[in-house]
Amino acid sequence: MNSPVTPDPIERELKLGVRDLFADRLDGLLAGLGLEHVERQSERRLGNTYFDTSSGALHALGVAIRLRQVDDTIEMTVKVREPDESGLSQRQEWNIPVTDDALDWSALAALPLTLEVRQLLAPAALGAVFQNVLWRTDWFIRDQGLALTVSLDRGEVTVGSKSSPVSELELEWHAGPLDRLLWLGMQLADQIPAYMAVVSKAERGERLIRAESPVFDPFPTTRLGWINRLSRMLDPLSGPSPQEAIRALDAIGDPVTRRWRPAVERGEIPTGLGRWMIESQQGLS
């Protein structure tokens, strides 16, 4: 086990937003890909509590602190956002076991975080700001040198009486070629209604706290920005908003997106959209 001051490997993951996808269906999809090893785990209930200042200062600095309870085990996690790379979200991460449902302030103080962050790490400054409860099923996969975990998460983030549903497929890299992870993501996106998800659970909670819908974000000025806005308009956090999703598709201006316009107008997620979004991040489309 790493000491508290030694981060776990940088978390790299590809995340797809999905609808009405269940574990048995994903079993069949993975079995059909001819992967070398696929091992399904039992479904688990994850209870997560996120901590921040009342003004969301940690979130603004790209830092998330949470307690996660799985059965009788509680773990404190600190994540620091890194720049995304080729469509993969990246975070530096520390996972620290704790003995009760409270932050370990001495372990937090030992982490090599910036002075700006360290100044916020005090009981008087941080409090529980939102929670999520997820049902997660994991598949451990090895294939052609790649090792990863595929996780299907279903649940919701809650802030008081407000909530936002979570339905995500996460592909988390452990070792091996990253292009193989992207290949697997595109193979799955070819067969299910999916889009490349950019809203983290931390962002979902922060937006609920401040009643900030992505619909009212400033319009992007780049193609990549419009692709990310498209993702947010397809996300339940914005409604979803088919009208604004169409605006994003039109702004991207790629002729291939015309095939998805009717489905998006109906509020549906078209099969193939997720692959195109992944490829667009790679500069392949």
Order of alpha helices (4+ residues) and beta strands (2+ residues): beta-alpha-beta-beta-alpha-beta-beta-beta-alpha-alpha-beta-beta-beta-alpha-beta-alpha-alpha-alpha-alpha-alpha
